[in-house]
Amino acid sequence: MLKKLKHLLLAAVAAIASFGAHADEVSIAVAANFTAPAKVLAAIFEKTTGHQAKLSFGATGAFYTQIKNGAPFDILLAADNERPIKLENEGAAVAGSRFTYAIGQLVLWSAKPGFVDDQGAVLKAGGFNKIAIANPKLAPYGAAAVQAMEKLGLASALQPKLVTGESIGQTYQFIASGNAELGFVALAQIQEAGKIKGGSAWIVPASLHAPIIQDAVILQRAQNNPAAKAWMDLLRTPKVKELIRGYGYAVE
């Protein structure tokens, strides 16, 4: 299905190629949960516009600090809307450029098939030594994981077993490598074309945590960069939205 979508995307956004006669580059700070779709979109972006996207992946909170300290990023694809709003209010982002490109879903995942049940009862059963989450101060998915554990009344019981990754990407690696038997990650990290790629998972009900609203924003240094505008326009196309949904996000 993804291959078909990619071909459709190439046709649907070919018109974007008229943004300029020469290629420009855009440097994008990408929340780690969006790694897989961002790589696909970067390839489509280059083919359809002639521009190049330089992607950096990490925790949204860390990117915010780097941007405030002068890091040369043109766009932030955040895992929340809090930091993009702050950057806009602080004059570090182009006013009016911010929009929601995805709404994330939190999932409890294990690389072991059958380890996580479809109701999340494994959390109460406690038959594991380590459970991984992303740093809740830096990563919105980590904050959502803490909220979910608190809502379930399990935060205190699980605290001694927590392993904390610097980003949701590192958290995924903890689980995939077996250093933690299970943990909270983004559905997009374990799903492609609507299917879980391996292991076992429980999609955490949205009622257990605040909405994971992911906003994109152009940063001030790129206000006149045609590649930055072209990237944001690409994100808004219907076929790209369809692709993003395939990775487990809701899209407005």
Buried (B, 14 or more C-beta within 10 A) or exposed (E): EBEEBBEBBBEBBEEBEEBBEEEBEBBBBBBBBBBBBBEBBBEBBEBBBBBBBEBEBBBBBBBBEBBEEEBEBBBBBBBBBBBBBBBBEEEBBBEEBBBBBBBBBBBBBBBBEEBBBEEBEBBEEEEBEBBBBBBBEBBBBBBBBBBBBEBBEBBEEBEEBBBBBBBBBBBBBBBBEEEBBBBBBBBBBBBBEEEBEEBBBBBBEBEBBEBBBBBBBBBBBBBEBBBBBBBBBBBEBEBBBBBBBBBBBBBE
